[in-house]
Amino acid sequence: MAQRVIVHLADEDPIVAEIERIPDPGDSYIRVIDPRREDGKPVQYLKEGSAAVIFPMHRISSIEILTEGMAKEEEITFFREELG
């Protein structure tokens, strides 16, 4: 089962993708599936239609692992309180 993550690359905007497994401390690379920007748009430095990318671990500053609830889009609504 794929796990949704946010990958923070050195000197680049973070990307959202899926990974098959969480990398081990000794891994030298990470393979991500369906890479995209956080707003869902394509990553500018990847060729259009790229289904998977392998990044060397020395380029990654951190990886955020999202839970099921965080991975789903949530609607944010604003409301105004009535002042008495």
N, CA, C and O atoms as a printed pandas DataFrame, in Angstrom:
     atom_number atom_name residue_name chain_id  residue_number  x_coord  y_coord  z_coord
0              1         N          MET        A               1    0.839   -1.183    0.000
1              2        CA          MET        A               1    0.000    0.000    0.000
2              3         C          MET        A               1    0.881    1.243    0.000
3              4         O          MET        A               1    1.800    1.358    0.811
4              5         N          ALA        A               2    0.605    2.159   -0.897
5              6        CA          ALA        A               2    1.397    3.373   -1.018
6              7         C          ALA        A               2    1.100    4.337    0.129
7              8         O          ALA        A               2   -0.024    4.412    0.624
8              9         N          GLN        A               3    2.116    5.060    0.531
9             10        CA          GLN        A               3    2.024    6.034    1.618
10            11         C          GLN        A               3    2.242    7.423    1.026
11            12         O          GLN        A               3    3.228    7.638    0.322
12            13         N          ARG        A               4    1.339    8.375    1.297
13            14        CA          ARG        A               4    1.485    9.740    0.789
14            15         C          ARG        A               4    2.479   10.502    1.654
15            16         O          ARG        A               4    2.429   10.437    2.882
16            17         N          VAL        A               5    3.392   11.232    0.989
17            18        CA          VAL        A               5    4.429   11.987    1.683
18            19         C          VAL        A               5    4.605   13.358    1.041
19            20         O          VAL        A               5    4.189   13.587   -0.095
20            21         N          ILE        A               6    5.228   14.261    1.786
21            22        CA          ILE        A               6    5.712   15.526    1.257
22            23         C          ILE        A               6    7.223   15.468    1.355
23            24         O          ILE        A               6    7.777   15.334    2.446
24            25         N          VAL        A               7    7.893   15.570    0.208
25            26        CA          VAL        A               7    9.350   15.477    0.150
26            27         C          VAL        A               7    9.917   16.888    0.026
27            28         O          VAL        A               7    9.575   17.628   -0.897
28            29         N          HIS        A               8   10.785   17.249    0.964
29            30        CA          HIS        A               8   11.444   18.552    0.954
30            31         C          HIS        A               8   12.848   18.363    0.382
31            32         O          HIS        A               8   13.726   17.781    1.019
32            33         N          LEU        A               9   13.035   18.870   -0.834
33            34        CA          LEU        A               9   14.330   18.774   -1.508
34            35         C          LEU        A               9   15.141   20.035   -1.229
35            36         O          LEU        A               9   14.574   21.115   -1.066
36            37         N          ALA        A              10   16.454   19.903   -1.174
37            38        CA          ALA        A              10   17.336   21.049   -0.952
38            39         C          ALA        A              10   17.171   22.048   -2.091
39            40         O          ALA        A              10   17.265   21.681   -3.262
40            41         N          ASP        A              11   16.928   23.300   -1.751
41            42        CA          ASP        A              11   16.818   24.415   -2.703
42            43         C          ASP        A              11   15.690   24.259   -3.714
43            44         O          ASP        A              11   15.772   24.832   -4.800
44            45         N          GLU        A              12   14.650   23.512   -3.399
45            46        CA          GLU        A              12   13.485   23.342   -4.273
46            47         C          GLU        A              12   12.217   23.421   -3.432
47            48         O          GLU        A              12   12.257   23.256   -2.213
48            49         N          ASP        A              13   11.095   23.675   -4.093
49            50        CA          ASP        A              13    9.798   23.639   -3.412
50            51         C          ASP        A              13    9.464   22.192   -3.073
51            52         O          ASP        A              13    9.867   21.281   -3.796
52            53         N          PRO        A              14    8.732   21.969   -1.981
53            54        CA          PRO        A              14    8.358   20.597   -1.625
54            55         C          PRO        A              14    7.428   19.986   -2.662
55            56         O          PRO        A              14    6.695   20.695   -3.351
56            57         N          ILE        A              15    7.468   18.661   -2.765
57            58        CA          ILE        A              15    6.572   17.958   -3.668
58            59         C          ILE        A              15    5.787   16.915   -2.888
59            60         O          ILE        A              15    6.261   16.375   -1.888
60            61         N          VAL        A              16    4.586   16.646   -3.360
61            62        CA          VAL        A              16    3.735   15.608   -2.788
62            63         C          VAL        A              16    3.853   14.393   -3.692
63            64         O          VAL        A              16    3.866   14.525   -4.915
64            65         N          ALA        A              17    3.937   13.216   -3.098
65            66        CA          ALA        A              17    4.055   11.983   -3.875
66            67         C          ALA        A              17    3.659   10.805   -3.000
67            68         O          ALA        A              17    3.361   10.963   -1.816
68            69         N          GLU        A              18    3.660    9.633   -3.597
69            70        CA          GLU        A              18    3.433    8.391   -2.865
70            71         C          GLU        A              18    4.724    7.576   -2.889
71            72         O          GLU        A              18    5.489    7.626   -3.853
72            73         N          ILE        A              19    4.952    6.823   -1.811
73            74        CA          ILE        A              19    6.097    5.918   -1.759
74            75         C          ILE        A              19    5.579    4.540   -1.371
75            76         O          ILE        A              19    4.572    4.420   -0.673
76            77         N          GLU        A              20    6.267    3.511   -1.824
77            78        CA          GLU        A              20    5.862    2.132   -1.504
78            79         C          GLU        A              20    6.245    1.751   -0.084
79            80         O          GLU        A              20    5.537    0.984    0.568
80            81         N          ARG        A              21    7.360    2.281    0.395
81            82        CA          ARG        A              21    7.796    1.988    1.761
82            83         C          ARG        A              21    8.597    3.162    2.299
83            84         O          ARG        A              21    9.186    3.927    1.535
84            85         N          ILE        A              22    8.614    3.296    3.597
85            86        CA          ILE        A              22    9.392    4.356    4.241
86            87         C          ILE        A              22   10.866    3.986    4.121
87            88         O          ILE        A              22   11.243    2.848    4.400
88            89         N          PRO        A              23   11.709    4.943    3.706
89            90        CA          PRO        A              23   13.126    4.611    3.507
90            91         C          PRO        A              23   13.820    4.211    4.810
91            92         O          PRO        A              23   13.522    4.741    5.880
92            93         N          ASP        A              24   14.743    3.271    4.692
93            94        CA          ASP        A              24   15.578    2.866    5.819
94            95         C          ASP        A              24   16.731    3.846    5.967
95            96         O          ASP        A              24   17.075    4.534    5.005
96            97         N          PRO        A              25   17.343    3.929    7.158
97            98        CA          PRO        A              25   18.462    4.851    7.354
98            99         C          PRO        A              25   19.636    4.626    6.396
99           100         O          PRO        A              25   20.362    5.573    6.093
100          101         N          GLY        A              26   19.836    3.414    5.921
101          102        CA          GLY        A              26   20.956    3.132    5.031
102          103         C          GLY        A              26   20.667    3.329    3.554
103          104         O          GLY        A              26   21.566    3.167    2.728
104          105         N          ASP        A              27   19.428    3.676    3.198
105          106        CA          ASP        A              27   19.073    3.859    1.785
106          107         C          ASP        A              27   19.809    5.054    1.185
107          108         O          ASP        A              27   20.012    6.068    1.853
108          109         N          SER        A              28   20.204    4.925   -0.074
109          110        CA          SER        A              28   20.896    6.024   -0.748
110          111         C          SER        A              28   19.985    6.787   -1.701
111          112         O          SER        A              28   20.378    7.821   -2.242
112          113         N          TYR        A              29   18.772    6.287   -1.910
113          114        CA          TYR        A              29   17.814    6.977   -2.773
114          115         C          TYR        A              29   16.397    6.666   -2.310
115          116         O          TYR        A              29   16.165    5.754   -1.516
116          117         N          ILE        A              30   15.457    7.453   -2.831
117          118        CA          ILE        A              30   14.044    7.218   -2.568
118          119         C          ILE        A              30   13.307    7.276   -3.906
119          120         O          ILE        A              30   13.576    8.151   -4.729
120          121         N          ARG        A              31   12.383    6.350   -4.120
121          122        CA          ARG        A              31   11.577    6.321   -5.336
122          123         C          ARG        A              31   10.197    6.837   -4.981
123          124         O          ARG        A              31    9.518    6.283   -4.116
124          125         N          VAL        A              32    9.782    7.919   -5.666
125          126        CA          VAL        A              32    8.465    8.501   -5.435
126          127         C          VAL        A              32    7.592    8.279   -6.660
127          128         O          VAL        A              32    8.078    8.272   -7.791
128          129         N          ILE        A              33    6.306    8.099   -6.424
129          130        CA          ILE        A              33    5.341    7.838   -7.484
130          131         C          ILE        A              33    4.382    9.020   -7.576
131          132         O          ILE        A              33    3.956    9.560   -6.554
132          133         N          ASP        A              34    4.046    9.416   -8.786
133          134        CA          ASP        A              34    3.109   10.503   -9.055
134          135         C          ASP        A              34    3.526   11.802   -8.368
135          136         O          ASP        A              34    2.757   12.348   -7.576
136          137         N          PRO        A              35    4.733   12.310   -8.655
137          138        CA          PRO        A              35    5.184   13.556   -8.029
138          139         C          PRO        A              35    4.409   14.761   -8.558
139          140         O          PRO        A              35    4.126   14.859   -9.752
140          141         N          ARG        A              36    4.073   15.679   -7.644
141          142        CA          ARG        A              36    3.367   16.900   -8.011
142          143         C          ARG        A              36    3.625   17.951   -6.944
143          144         O          ARG        A              36    4.061   17.637   -5.836
144          145         N          ARG        A              37    3.349   19.206   -7.291
145          146        CA          ARG        A              37    3.493   20.268   -6.309
146          147         C          ARG        A              37    2.365   20.173   -5.297
147          148         O          ARG        A              37    1.394   19.445   -5.508
148          149         N          GLU        A              38    2.488   20.900   -4.212
149          150        CA          GLU        A              38    1.463   20.837   -3.166
150          151         C          GLU        A              38    0.103   21.319   -3.652
151          152         O          GLU        A              38   -0.926   20.912   -3.112
152          153         N          ASP        A              39    0.085   22.180   -4.665
153          154        CA          ASP        A              39   -1.190   22.655   -5.206
154          155         C          ASP        A              39   -1.739   21.741   -6.300
155          156         O          ASP        A              39   -2.755   22.057   -6.919
156          157         N          GLY        A              40   -1.070   20.605   -6.544
157          158        CA          GLY        A              40   -1.536   19.629   -7.514
158          159         C          GLY        A              40   -0.996   19.827   -8.923
159          160         O          GLY        A              40   -1.224   18.987   -9.793
160          161         N          LYS        A              41   -0.288   20.920   -9.160
161          162        CA          LYS        A              41    0.263   21.192  -10.492
162          163         C          LYS        A              41    1.516   20.359  -10.727
163          164         O          LYS        A              41    2.125   19.875   -9.773
164          165         N          PRO        A              42    1.908   20.188  -11.990
165          166        CA          PRO        A              42    3.115   19.404  -12.286
166          167         C          PRO        A              42    4.376   20.073  -11.738
167          168         O          PRO        A              42    4.433   21.294  -11.594
168          169         N          VAL        A              43    5.368   19.266  -11.441
169          170        CA          VAL        A              43    6.661   19.772  -10.980
170          171         C          VAL        A              43    7.407   20.295  -12.198
171          172         O          VAL        A              43    7.585   19.571  -13.178
172          173         N          GLN        A              44    7.845   21.556  -12.142
173          174        CA          GLN        A              44    8.395   22.231  -13.314
174          175         C          GLN        A              44    9.660   21.606  -13.882
175          176         O          GLN        A              44    9.886   21.689  -15.089
176          177         N          TYR        A              45   10.476   20.993  -13.067
177          178        CA          TYR        A              45   11.743   20.453  -13.550
178          179         C          TYR        A              45   11.655   18.982  -13.972
179          180         O          TYR        A              45   12.665   18.378  -14.332
180          181         N          LEU        A              46   10.444   18.407  -13.928
181          182        CA          LEU        A              46   10.252   17.033  -14.379
182          183         C          LEU        A              46    9.532   17.034  -15.722
183          184         O          LEU        A              46    8.688   17.890  -15.985
184          185         N          LYS        A              47    9.867   16.089  -16.550
185          186        CA          LYS        A              47    9.215   15.953  -17.848
186          187         C          LYS        A              47    7.743   15.601  -17.639
187          188         O          LYS        A              47    7.407   14.789  -16.777
188          189         N          GLU        A              48    6.880   16.212  -18.426
189          190        CA          GLU        A              48    5.445   15.955  -18.306
190          191         C          GLU        A              48    5.153   14.477  -18.531
191          192         O          GLU        A              48    5.665   13.873  -19.473
192          193         N          GLY        A              49    4.343   13.909  -17.677
193          194        CA          GLY        A              49    3.985   12.507  -17.784
194          195         C          GLY        A              49    4.878   11.579  -16.976
195          196         O          GLY        A              49    4.699   10.361  -17.018
196          197         N          SER        A              50    5.844   12.135  -16.236
197          198        CA          SER        A              50    6.706   11.293  -15.398
198          199         C          SER        A              50    5.853   10.628  -14.323
199          200         O          SER        A              50    5.172   11.307  -13.554
200          201         N          ALA        A              51    5.891    9.307  -14.273
201          202        CA          ALA        A              51    5.081    8.560  -13.316
202          203         C          ALA        A              51    5.829    8.303  -12.012
203          204         O          ALA        A              51    5.211    8.180  -10.954
204          205         N          ALA        A              52    7.149    8.222  -12.082
205          206        CA          ALA        A              52    7.961    7.961  -10.888
206          207         C          ALA        A              52    9.316    8.629  -11.055
207          208         O          ALA        A              52    9.798    8.824  -12.171
208          209         N          VAL        A              53    9.923    8.977   -9.925
209          210        CA          VAL        A              53   11.234    9.632   -9.931
210          211         C          VAL        A              53   12.058    9.040   -8.804
211          212         O          VAL        A              53   11.531    8.729   -7.736
212          213         N          ILE        A              54   13.347    8.886   -9.042
213          214        CA          ILE        A              54   14.276    8.437   -8.008
214          215         C          ILE        A              54   15.143    9.627   -7.612
215          216         O          ILE        A              54   15.856   10.188   -8.443
216          217         N          PHE        A              55   15.076   10.011   -6.328
217          218        CA          PHE        A              55   15.876   11.110   -5.808
218          219         C          PHE        A              55   16.970   10.555   -4.908
219          220         O          PHE        A              55   16.699    9.673   -4.093
220          221         N          PRO        A              56   18.212   11.053   -5.036
221          222        CA          PRO        A              56   19.251   10.641   -4.090
222          223         C          PRO        A              56   18.960   11.235   -2.707
223          224         O          PRO        A              56   18.503   12.373   -2.605
224          225         N          MET        A              57   19.216   10.484   -1.669
225          226        CA          MET        A              57   18.905   10.927   -0.310
226          227         C          MET        A              57   19.689   12.173    0.103
227          228         O          MET        A              57   19.220   12.935    0.948
228          229         N          HIS        A              58   20.870   12.396   -0.475
229          230        CA          HIS        A              58   21.636   13.585   -0.078
230          231         C          HIS        A              58   20.967   14.876   -0.538
231          232         O          HIS        A              58   21.336   15.952   -0.067
232          233         N          ARG        A              59   19.994   14.799   -1.445
233          234        CA          ARG        A              59   19.253   15.979   -1.909
234          235         C          ARG        A              59   18.016   16.260   -1.051
235          236         O          ARG        A              59   17.415   17.328   -1.167
236          237         N          ILE        A              60   17.634   15.316   -0.199
237          238        CA          ILE        A              60   16.405   15.439    0.586
238          239         C          ILE        A              60   16.730   15.945    1.988
239          240         O          ILE        A              60   17.552   15.370    2.702
240          241         N          SER        A              61   16.054   17.053    2.366
241          242        CA          SER        A              61   16.278   17.588    3.704
242          243         C          SER        A              61   15.322   16.971    4.719
243          244         O          SER        A              61   15.688   16.790    5.881
244          245         N          SER        A              62   14.091   16.643    4.291
245          246        CA          SER        A              62   13.156   15.961    5.184
246          247         C          SER        A              62   12.013   15.357    4.371
247          248         O          SER        A              62   11.766   15.736    3.226
248          249         N          ILE        A              63   11.322   14.399    5.007
249          250        CA          ILE        A              63   10.166   13.747    4.405
250          251         C          ILE        A              63    9.049   13.767    5.437
251          252         O          ILE        A              63    9.215   13.256    6.545
252          253         N          GLU        A              64    7.905   14.356    5.078
253          254        CA          GLU        A              64    6.731   14.343    5.947
254          255         C          GLU        A              64    5.848   13.176    5.529
255          256         O          GLU        A              64    5.510   13.042    4.353
256          257         N          ILE        A              65    5.479   12.347    6.467
257          258        CA          ILE        A              65    4.613   11.204    6.203
258          259         C          ILE        A              65    3.206   11.592    6.626
259          260         O          ILE        A              65    2.963   11.884    7.797
260          261         N          LEU        A              66    2.280   11.596    5.675
261          262        CA          LEU        A              66    0.911   12.027    5.951
262          263         C          LEU        A              66    0.052   10.844    6.364
263          264         O          LEU        A              66    0.185    9.745    5.826
264          265         N          THR        A              67   -0.829   11.083    7.323
265          266        CA          THR        A              67   -1.784   10.055    7.727
266          267         C          THR        A              67   -2.954   10.075    6.753
267          268         O          THR        A              67   -3.067   10.993    5.940
268          269         N          GLU        A              68   -3.814    9.085    6.825
269          270        CA          GLU        A              68   -4.984    9.004    5.941
270          271         C          GLU        A              68   -5.815   10.272    6.008
271          272         O          GLU        A              68   -6.215   10.811    4.976
272          273         N          GLY        A              69   -6.078   10.753    7.218
273          274        CA          GLY        A              69   -6.904   11.947    7.387
274          275         C          GLY        A              69   -6.262   13.190    6.815
275          276         O          GLY        A              69   -6.953   14.048    6.264
276          277         N          MET        A              70   -4.946   13.301    6.938
277          278        CA          MET        A              70   -4.243   14.473    6.421
278          279         C          MET        A              70   -4.152   14.438    4.908
279          280         O          MET        A              70   -4.088   15.491    4.273
280          281         N          ALA        A              71   -4.146   13.269    4.327
281          282        CA          ALA        A              71   -3.977   13.142    2.887
282          283         C          ALA        A              71   -5.225   13.555    2.119
283          284         O          ALA        A              71   -5.139   13.949    0.955
284          285         N          LYS        A              72   -6.381   13.467    2.764
285          286        CA          LYS        A              72   -7.615   13.837    2.092
286          287         C          LYS        A              72   -7.772   15.356    2.090
287          288         O          LYS        A              72   -7.408   16.034    3.051
288          289         N          GLU        A              73   -8.316   15.869    1.004
289          290        CA          GLU        A              73   -8.583   17.296    0.910
290          291         C          GLU        A              73   -9.678   17.652    1.917
291          292         O          GLU        A              73  -10.701   16.973    2.004
292          293         N          GLU        A              74   -9.453   18.701    2.659
293          294        CA          GLU        A              74  -10.457   19.153    3.614
294          295         C          GLU        A              74  -10.918   20.546    3.223
295          296         O          GLU        A              74  -10.116   21.391    2.826
296          297         N          GLU        A              75  -12.203   20.772    3.337
297          298        CA          GLU        A              75  -12.755   22.078    3.037
298          299         C          GLU        A              75  -12.579   22.972    4.246
299          300         O          GLU        A              75  -12.924   22.599    5.367
300          301         N          ILE        A              76  -12.038   24.157    4.007
301          302        CA          ILE        A              76  -11.848   25.132    5.082
302          303         C          ILE        A              76  -12.883   26.226    4.882
303          304         O          ILE        A              76  -12.960   26.829    3.811
304          305         N          THR        A              77  -13.668   26.479    5.902
305          306        CA          THR        A              77  -14.662   27.535    5.808
306          307         C          THR        A              77  -14.387   28.573    6.878
307          308         O          THR        A              77  -13.850   28.268    7.942
308          309         N          PHE        A              78  -14.759   29.779    6.581
309          310        CA          PHE        A              78  -14.580   30.871    7.523
310          311         C          PHE        A              78  -15.964   31.336    7.969
311          312         O          PHE        A              78  -16.928   31.284    7.206
312          313         N          PHE        A              79  -16.041   31.779    9.187
313          314        CA          PHE        A              79  -17.304   32.277    9.677
314          315         C          PHE        A              79  -17.056   33.540   10.471
315          316         O          PHE        A              79  -15.944   33.785   10.937
316          317         N          ARG        A              80  -18.080   34.325   10.621
317          318        CA          ARG        A              80  -17.983   35.584   11.350
318          319         C          ARG        A              80  -18.840   35.483   12.604
319          320         O          ARG        A              80  -20.014   35.114   12.552
320          321         N          GLU        A              81  -18.235   35.813   13.706
321          322        CA          GLU        A              81  -18.988   35.794   14.959
322          323         C          GLU        A              81  -19.793   37.086   15.079
323          324         O          GLU        A              81  -19.315   38.173   14.754
324          325         N          GLU        A              82  -20.995   36.938   15.542
325          326        CA          GLU        A              82  -21.832   38.108   15.772
326          327         C          GLU        A              82  -21.378   38.769   17.068
327          328         O          GLU        A              82  -21.336   38.128   18.118
328          329         N          LEU        A              83  -21.047   40.024   16.991
329          330        CA          LEU        A              83  -20.656   40.772   18.196
330          331         C          LEU        A              83  -21.908   41.409   18.789
331          332         O          LEU        A              83  -22.678   42.063   18.085
332          333         N          GLY        A              84  -22.101   41.211   20.088
333          334        CA          GLY        A              84  -23.307   41.642   20.780
334          335         C          GLY        A              84  -23.459   43.078   20.867
335          336         O          GLY        A              84  -24.440   43.562   21.430
